[in-house]
Amino acid sequence: MKISTGSCLCGEVHYEITGSLGIFQYCHCSRCRKFTGSAHAANIIVAPNQFKWIKGEEYLGRFEVAEAKHFATSFCNNCGSSLPWKSKSEKSVVIPAGTLDDDPEIRPFQNVFYESKADWYVEASELIKHKELPIKKTSKAS
């Protein structure tokens, strides 16, 4: 049985996912954009019985949007990293893919709430690619 692990930035919180991973998608809704501070969230969705906290559960914070049917957020109270959260319906656990410690061996297959995407969003494939942070060019005064 495949076991995937994940953690927060400071390493105080760790979790484990067992079994095959479910849905992997990019969510462009305004809530996911606000929570991630990015153009979209990269989320893996698993069943609650596939997920468990293995360290640092006492560091977890949670925020629920009252009017949301499913959406909530979870984060490390020490470093602020996004962390997995159980949906308000308790039927699924949403894993922020960037918190995984290794390759989940599945790839995103869909964009959801794409019509809500940020006005400034540009597909990653359309952008210039640098191997590392590009060196800033300085101009010399003549």
CORKAGI-V14860 format. One record per residue. N is the residue number from 1. RES is the residue in one small letter. SS is DSSP state (helix for helix, strand for strand, loop for the rest). PHI is phi in radians with two decimals (* if undefined). BURIAL is + if it has 24 or more other C-alpha atoms within 12 Angstrom, else -. Layout:
((N;RES;SS;PHI;BURIAL) (N;RES;SS;PHI;BURIAL))
This chain:
((1;m;loop;*;-) (2;k;loop;-1.23;-) (3;i;strand;-2.15;-) (4;s;strand;-1.98;+) (5;t;strand;-2.16;+) (6;g;strand;-2.64;+) (7;s;strand;-2.80;+) (8;c;loop;-1.55;+) (9;l;loop;-1.10;-) (10;c;loop;-1.47;-) (11;g;loop;1.48;+) (12;e;loop;-1.31;+) (13;v;loop;-2.03;+) (14;h;strand;-2.33;+) (15;y;strand;-2.45;+) (16;e;strand;-2.42;+) (17;i;strand;-2.12;+) (18;t;strand;-2.00;-) (19;g;loop;1.52;-) (20;s;loop;-1.29;-) (21;l;loop;-1.35;+) (22;g;loop;-1.57;+) (23;i;strand;-1.43;+) (24;f;strand;-2.18;+) (25;q;strand;-2.55;+) (26;y;strand;-1.73;+) (27;c;strand;-1.95;+) (28;h;loop;-1.77;+) (29;c;loop;-1.13;+) (30;s;helix;-1.11;-) (31;r;helix;-1.17;+) (32;c;helix;-1.14;+) (33;r;helix;-1.10;+) (34;k;helix;-1.12;-) (35;f;helix;-1.16;+) (36;t;helix;-1.53;+) (37;g;loop;1.22;-) (38;s;loop;-2.32;-) (39;a;loop;-1.22;+) (40;h;loop;-2.86;+) (41;a;strand;-1.64;+) (42;a;strand;-1.92;+) (43;n;strand;-2.03;+) (44;i;strand;-1.92;+) (45;i;strand;-1.99;+) (46;v;strand;-2.25;+) (47;a;loop;-1.32;+) (48;p;helix;-0.96;+) (49;n;helix;-1.30;-) (50;q;helix;-1.65;+) (51;f;strand;-2.09;+) (52;k;strand;-2.69;+) (53;w;strand;-1.38;+) (54;i;strand;-1.98;-) (55;k;strand;-2.83;-) (56;g;loop;1.39;-) (57;e;helix;-0.99;+) (58;e;helix;-1.19;-) (59;y;helix;-1.53;+) (60;l;strand;-1.26;+) (61;g;strand;-2.04;-) (62;r;strand;-2.50;+) (63;f;strand;-2.33;+) (64;e;strand;-2.08;-) (65;v;loop;-1.47;-) (66;a;loop;-0.93;-) (67;e;loop;-1.45;-) (68;a;loop;-1.38;-) (69;k;loop;-1.33;-) (70;h;loop;-2.13;-) (71;f;loop;-1.19;+) (72;a;strand;-2.66;+) (73;t;strand;-2.43;+) (74;s;strand;-2.44;+) (75;f;strand;-2.75;+) (76;c;strand;-1.44;+) (77;n;loop;-1.21;-) (78;n;loop;-1.52;-) (79;c;loop;-1.95;-) (80;g;loop;1.50;+) (81;s;loop;-1.04;+) (82;s;strand;-1.10;+) (83;l;strand;-2.43;+) (84;p;loop;-0.99;+) (85;w;strand;-2.48;+) (86;k;strand;-1.41;+) (87;s;loop;-1.06;+) (88;k;loop;-1.05;-) (89;s;loop;-1.33;-) (90;e;loop;1.10;-) (91;k;loop;-1.65;-) (92;s;loop;-2.70;+) (93;v;strand;-2.05;+) (94;v;strand;-1.74;+) (95;i;strand;-1.83;+) (96;p;strand;-1.15;+) (97;a;helix;-1.00;+) (98;g;helix;-1.17;+) (99;t;helix;-1.57;+) (100;l;strand;-1.21;+) (101;d;loop;-1.46;-) (102;d;loop;-2.59;-) (103;d;loop;-1.20;-) (104;p;loop;-1.29;+) (105;e;loop;1.14;-) (106;i;loop;-2.25;-) (107;r;loop;-2.20;-) (108;p;loop;-1.04;-) (109;f;loop;-2.18;-) (110;q;strand;-2.71;-) (111;n;strand;-1.87;-) (112;v;strand;-2.01;-) (113;f;loop;0.95;-) (114;y;helix;-1.12;-) (115;e;helix;-1.12;-) (116;s;helix;-1.60;-) (117;k;loop;-0.97;+) (118;a;loop;-1.06;-) (119;d;loop;-1.02;-) (120;w;loop;-1.56;-) (121;y;loop;-1.14;-) (122;v;loop;-2.20;-) (123;e;loop;-0.97;-) (124;a;helix;-0.99;-) (125;s;helix;-1.15;-) (126;e;helix;-1.56;-) (127;l;loop;-1.63;-) (128;i;loop;-1.11;-) (129;k;loop;-1.98;-) (130;h;loop;-2.04;-) (131;k;loop;-1.16;-) (132;e;loop;-2.47;-) (133;l;loop;-1.06;-) (134;p;loop;-1.17;-) (135;i;loop;-1.30;-) (136;k;loop;-1.24;-) (137;k;loop;-1.48;-) (138;t;loop;-1.90;-) (139;s;loop;-1.67;-) (140;k;loop;-1.70;-) (141;a;loop;-1.24;-) (142;s;loop;-1.69;-))
